[in-house]
Each structure stands twice: as C-alpha cells, then as structure tokens.
Amino acid sequence: MNRGLPDECALVATSINQEGFKAMHEVLFKTWGKT
C-alpha cells in the first residue's frame, strides 16, 4: 500500500480495477457459458 498516493489517484485506480474485474468476469462467463 502506497500511502503517498493522493486520494484521487486511489479512487481512479480503484474504479479501473473494478471495471477491469467486471470485464474479465464477463469474458470468463461467456467462455465458460458456451460449454
């Protein structure tokens, strides 16, 4: 954890992580759902 990061950067990183996680989950769901 880098406490040197401003809150804004932390929020942006968190939102990017959430979007990336949702996108990855959708891809995995589509891939496994076809089986």
C-alpha positions as a Markdown table, in Angstrom:
| # | Residue | x | y | z |
|---|---|---|---|---|
| 1 | Met | 0.0 | 0.0 | 0.0 |
| 2 | Asn | 1.5 | 3.3 | -1.0 |
| 3 | Arg | 0.1 | 6.0 | 1.3 |
| 4 | Gly | 1.9 | 8.6 | -0.8 |
| 5 | Leu | -0.8 | 8.5 | -3.5 |
| 6 | Pro | -3.4 | 11.2 | -3.5 |
| 7 | Asp | -7.0 | 10.1 | -2.8 |
| 8 | Glu | -8.0 | 11.0 | -6.4 |
| 9 | Cys | -5.4 | 8.6 | -7.8 |
| 10 | Ala | -6.5 | 5.9 | -5.4 |
| 11 | Leu | -10.1 | 6.4 | -6.5 |
| 12 | Val | -9.2 | 6.3 | -10.2 |
| 13 | Ala | -7.1 | 3.1 | -9.7 |
| 14 | Thr | -10.0 | 1.5 | -7.7 |
| 15 | Ser | -12.6 | 2.3 | -10.4 |
| 16 | Ile | -10.2 | 1.0 | -13.1 |
| 17 | Asn | -9.7 | -2.2 | -11.1 |
| 18 | Gln | -13.5 | -2.6 | -10.7 |
| 19 | Glu | -14.1 | -2.1 | -14.5 |
| 20 | Gly | -11.3 | -4.5 | -15.4 |
| 21 | Phe | -12.7 | -7.1 | -13.0 |
| 22 | Lys | -16.2 | -6.8 | -14.4 |
| 23 | Ala | -14.9 | -7.1 | -18.0 |
| 24 | Met | -12.7 | -10.1 | -17.1 |
| 25 | His | -15.7 | -11.7 | -15.3 |
| 26 | Glu | -17.9 | -11.2 | -18.4 |
| 27 | Val | -15.3 | -12.7 | -20.7 |
| 28 | Leu | -14.9 | -15.8 | -18.4 |
| 29 | Phe | -18.6 | -16.1 | -18.1 |
| 30 | Lys | -19.1 | -16.0 | -21.9 |
| 31 | Thr | -16.3 | -18.5 | -22.4 |
| 32 | Trp | -17.4 | -21.0 | -19.8 |
| 33 | Gly | -21.1 | -20.4 | -20.6 |
| 34 | Lys | -20.7 | -21.8 | -24.1 |
| 35 | Thr | -19.5 | -25.1 | -22.8 |
